[in-house]
Each structure stands twice: as C-alpha cells, then as structure tokens.
Amino acid sequence: MPSKFVERVRCRRLFMAIRRNRLLFDVAIDGKKQKLLVKDLQYDHLGKEIVHADLMRVDLSETVRVTVPIELKGTAAGTHEGGIVEEHVDHLEVECRVTVIPDVLSISVKDIGVGDALHAGQVELPAGVKLVSAPDLVVVTCHLVAAAKTTEEIEAEIPSAPEVIGEQAKEQAEDTKSQSE
C-alpha cells in the first residue's frame, strides 16, 4: 500500500493535468487499466485550487456530453468602426466520443461587424462533435459603446421641481366634480 505522501503526489499530478485541460486518464484500478473522464471539479473558496474531482469510468466508443470552453480569435471588423466585442457565454455543451473531446472551441470573430451576433448554431465544430447547447444561444455580439452624456445634458433631463401627488389628485377630483354638475 502506497504511503500518504505518494498518494498526495499522485493527486497533485492529476490536478495539474486537469488544469492543463487533460480530461481523459488511464488509471489502474485493482490491476486493470481503466479510462476515466473528469466529470466535475470543486475548487477552494478562492476558486484557484482544485480540492475535489469527480471521475467517471468510460468506454472509448461511448458518446458523452461535455462542456468545452470557447476561445475568441482575431479582431472583429466592428471594432474598427468604434464597436466593442462582448462575449455572452464562455463555454458550449457538446456531445461526442470520448476520444475526440476538443480542449477548446476556437471561434474567429474577424467577420463580425457592429450590430452582428454569432449564435451557437453558427460555431464551426470539429468532426464528430455535435452541439447540445441551444443553437440560438448568443455567443458573441459587437455593438457601439453608448456615448457618455455631459453634466449639462444630465441636468436638463432632471425635473426642476418634484411632482406633488396630492395636488394632482385634488385637481382631478375638482375636474370630475365640475363635469358632473
């Protein structure tokens, strides 16, 4: 039986591999080699260190649902027109065989102009990978930045005196009284 130190080293190596987006592992269990897939991770209170990993035994021909991070590539055409790119989601759920799980989905944003949006259904997926997330899910948009208002413009929008609710009610009551006479 290995010592606690050896177990800690093995655990630390496993967590380091997971941080590098390695999701599929060969592990010897009772002398038999098994394929394990990272199912879920739990982090410490700061969200930096992995404190627990749920692993799932899988068959190489099995199809699984996994969450894959998104990576934006390039500069959007809309940024040259004064727009900014906004990433609405940072991952997509896909279904594929265990052996073809992508580490990351790279999305080119160079053709996105001001007012354009890229939906999950438009993301190009690797061969053998099927989208599970809603196809109409907005992934990236490019829009103009709202112009900042000057102090004078803000002051002009503010009413000069507060509206007195009681006076308005009295006026309406007098109007209805005079109409009924």
N, C-alpha and C positions, 0 to 999 in steps of 0.2 A: 504494500500500500504506500503510495507516494506521500511525502511529508506535506505539511500545510504550506511551506514555502514553495514547493514545486507546484502545488495547486494554484497558488496566487500568481505565480509566473505564467502558468498556462492561461489563467483567467485574464490576466493583463494583456497577453498576446492576442487572445480572442477579441477583447475590447478594442485593441489598436487596429486589428484587421477590420473590424466593423466600422470604425471611424473612417477608414480608407474606402468605404463603400463596398467592401467584400461581403456578400450576403450568403454565399454558399460555402459550406465547410465539409471536409471529410473528418469524421471523428470515429475513433474506435470505441465501441460500447460492447462490453463483455467479449472482447476479442474479435468482434465483427466490425468491418468498416461500414459506416452509415453516412448518408448525405443529410446534412441539416441546413435548414434555411432560417435566417433571422426573421422571426415573426413580429416581435415588438421589443422596444427598448425603453428603459426607465432611466432618467437622469437625476443627478443630485439637485438640491434646491436652487443652485445657480444655473442649471442647465448645461453644465460643462462636462462633467464626468459621468460615464455610464456606470450605474450601480446594479443594474439587472438586465439580463437579456433573455427573452423567451425564444426558444429554438423549436423548430418543427421538423420532424423526420419527413423526407420527401423521396419520391421515386424520380429518376431522371426524365422519364417520359410524361410525368404528371404536369398538368396545367395549373398554375396558381395565379391568384390576384395579388399584386404588389403595388406599392406607392413608389413612384420614381420621381426624383427631383427634376426641376426644369432649370435650364441654364440659357440665358438670353445671349445671343451672339450678334455682333455688329452694331452699327449706329443707325437708328431709324431715320428715314428720309424726312419725317415730320419735325425732327429736332433742328433741321436746317431752316425750317420755317417758323421757329420760335416755340415749337411744341415740346412737351416732355413725355417720356415713356413711363407708363405706370403698369407694374406687374401685379395682377389681381390674385393669382394663385402661384405657389412656388412648387407644386407637385401635381402629378396626374396619376390616377389609378388605371393600371393596365392589367391585361391578362396574357400570359404567355407560358411557354415551357420553362422549367427551372433553369435549363442550360442557356437560355437566351435572354435572361433578365438584363435590361440595359442599366448601366450605372447612373446615367443621366440622359435626359432628353434635351438635346441642343436645338434651340429654336432661333432661326435667323429673323431679325426684326428690321433688316435694311430696307424692305419694301413697304413698311408701314408709314403712312402719311398722317397728317393732322386729321383727326376725326375718324381714323380707321381703328378697327379692333380685330384681334386674332382670337378665334374660338378654338376650343379643344379639338373639335372635329377637323380643323384645318392643320393641326400639327402633324408633321410627317413622322411616322413611326417606323422603327426598324422592321425588317422582315420577321414574321412570326409573332409580332406583338399586336394585340388588339386593344382598342380603347374601351375602358369601362366607365370612366367619368362621362358625365353628360356632354354630348357633342356641342351643345350651345353654351357651355360654360365659357365665360370670358376669361382669357388667359392674359392678354396684353392689350392696352389701348395707348393711343397717342393723342393728346389734346393740348390746347393752348392754355397757358397759365392765365388765370384771371388777373386783370390789371388792378394794381393797388390804387385805392381811392385816396385823394388828398384830404387833409383835415377840413378844408372848406366844403368839399363835396359831402363829407360825412355830417357836418354841422347843418348843411342845407336839408338833409333828409330827416333830421330830428325835429319833431314838432316844437313850436315855440312855447306853447303852454299845454299842460296836461288836460285831457278831456275829463270833464266833470260828469260822471254818470248820472248823478241825481238830478242835475239841471235838465239833461236831455229827457229824462223820464217825465219831469214836470211839464215840459213843453209839449211832449206827445200827449199827455193827459189833457192839457188845455185844448189842443187841437181836436181831439176826439169829442170833447165836451162841446166845443163851439160847432162842430159839424152835426151833432145830434140835435141841437136847438133849432 
